[in-house]
Amino acid sequence: MDPRILVVSTIGAALTTGLIYYSLRTVFLFKSNVAARAWVYISLSAIFFGVDVVAFLIESLVPLGLLPVGGVLETVGALFLLLG
């Protein structure tokens, strides 16, 4: 395996983990406010997109058949983004 691909994948996984962390913090920050519902949906879409990116990164390193799972997560994330 090319070391450059491994470095880029590691950096991408770290950034995605940070995105998921801050999205979870945003979801728990806005609990019941009606105006904050859009931000909750947007944060949920970021979580789904983040998990989707991690699934695609794992699939590129070790083929496990995660492409259909990533596609479903991407569709759910797009739905939440549309709702937001």
Secondary structure, 3 states (H helix, E strand, C coil): CCHHHHHHHHHHHHHHHHHHHHHHHHHHHCCCCCCCHHHHHHHHHHHHHHHHHHHHHHHHHCCCCCHHHHHHHHHHHHHHHHHC
